[in-house]
């Protein structure tokens, strides 16, 4: 059985990630759309080109080869755009996390700087660091609320 403190911490973490998801949703949708369209299109055009070139030869069917080549180029461009959107989404999530840490009312400036430095040094662990920050912020909030209730 979990304590109410743990549940409230996990609820706060879940809420923060939902807020981040709301901000990143347009980028995520574009990235998914481009990936879903480009992967099958690229595979189809590559296999069709292979079949046309090696089975029939280029001289017999030039127009389909050109069309499949253009389709392959278009799908590759979509795939590259999906990679760029994915990178943009990672940067946007990093910016959201940094902004959220800076705007925290309950954390001391030294702790904020420490978490920002950790994110700068280890960008692959930014979500783990963000969860640590949220847990610490929640503990600090609870302590400050208890102190204010005691007064």
C-alpha positions in Angstrom: 0.0 0.0 0.0 1.4 3.4 -1.0 1.3 6.4 1.2 -0.7 9.5 0.3 2.6 11.4 -0.1 3.8 9.0 -2.7 0.5 9.1 -4.5 0.4 12.9 -4.5 4.0 13.0 -5.8 3.3 10.6 -8.6 0.1 12.5 -9.4 2.1 15.8 -9.6 4.7 14.1 -11.8 1.9 12.8 -14.1 0.3 16.2 -14.2 3.6 17.8 -15.2 4.2 15.3 -18.0 0.7 15.8 -19.2 1.3 19.6 -19.4 4.5 19.0 -21.3 2.6 16.6 -23.6 0.0 19.3 -24.3 2.7 21.7 -25.4 4.5 19.1 -27.6 1.5 17.5 -29.1 1.5 19.5 -32.4 5.2 18.6 -33.0 4.5 15.0 -32.0 1.6 14.7 -34.5 3.7 16.1 -37.4 6.6 13.8 -36.6 4.3 10.8 -36.4 2.4 11.8 -39.6 5.6 12.2 -41.6 7.0 8.9 -40.3 3.9 7.0 -41.0 3.6 8.3 -44.6 7.3 8.2 -45.5 8.2 4.7 -44.3 5.8 2.7 -46.4 6.1 5.1 -49.4 9.9 4.7 -49.4 9.7 1.0 -49.1 7.2 0.7 -51.9 9.1 3.0 -54.2 12.4 1.2 -53.5 11.0 -2.2 -54.1 9.2 -1.1 -57.3 12.4 0.5 -58.7 14.4 -2.6 -57.9 11.8 -4.8 -59.7 11.5 -2.5 -62.7 15.3 -2.0 -63.2 16.4 -5.6 -62.6 13.4 -7.4 -64.1 12.5 -5.3 -67.1 15.4 -3.0 -67.7 15.5 0.8 -67.7 14.9 1.1 -71.5 11.5 -0.5 -71.5 9.7 1.4 -68.8 11.3 4.8 -68.3 8.2 6.8 -67.0 7.4 4.4 -64.1 11.1 4.5 -63.1 11.0 8.3 -63.0 7.8 8.3 -61.0 9.0 5.7 -58.5 12.2 7.7 -58.2 10.3 10.9 -57.4 8.1 9.0 -55.0 11.2 7.7 -53.2 12.8 11.1 -53.1 9.6 12.6 -51.7 9.3 9.9 -49.0 13.0 10.4 -48.1 12.4 14.1 -47.7 9.4 13.4 -45.4 11.6 11.0 -43.4 14.3 13.7 -43.0 11.6 16.2 -42.0 10.4 13.7 -39.4 13.9 13.5 -38.0 14.1 17.3 -37.8 10.7 17.5 -36.0 11.9 14.8 -33.6 15.0 16.9 -32.8 12.8 20.0 -32.5 10.5 18.1 -30.1 13.4 17.1 -27.9 14.6 20.7 -27.8 11.1 21.9 -26.9 10.8 19.4 -24.1 14.2 20.4 -22.8 13.1 24.1 -22.9 9.9 23.3 -21.1 11.7 21.4 -18.4 14.3 24.2 -17.9 11.5 26.8 -17.8 9.5 24.8 -15.3 12.6 24.5 -13.1 13.4 28.2 -13.3 9.8 29.1 -12.4 9.6 26.9 -9.3 8.5 28.9 -6.3 9.4 26.3 -3.7 13.0 25.5 -4.6 16.0 27.4 -3.6 18.0 29.1 -6.4 21.0 26.9 -5.7 19.0 23.7 -6.2 17.5 25.1 -9.4 20.9 25.9 -10.8 22.1 22.4 -9.8 19.2 20.8 -11.7 19.7 23.0 -14.7 23.4 22.1 -14.8 22.6 18.4 -14.5 20.3 18.8 -17.5 23.0 20.6 -19.4 25.6 18.0 -18.6 23.4 14.9 -19.2 20.7 15.7 -21.8 19.9 12.0 -22.2 18.8 11.8 -18.5 16.7 15.0 -18.6 13.4 13.2 -17.9 14.9 11.3 -15.0 16.4 14.6 -13.6 13.1 16.3 -14.1 11.3 13.6 -12.1 14.0 14.0 -9.3 13.3 17.7 -9.4 9.6 17.3 -9.1 9.9 14.9 -6.2 12.2 17.2 -4.4 10.0 20.2 -5.1 7.0 18.3 -3.7 8.9 17.4 -0.5 9.9 21.0 -0.1 6.3 22.2 -0.8 5.0 19.8 1.8 7.5 20.9 4.4 6.8 24.6 3.8 3.1 24.0 3.9 3.5 22.1 7.2 5.6 25.0 8.6 3.0 27.6 7.5 0.2 25.4 9.1 2.1 25.2 12.4 2.3 29.0 12.6 
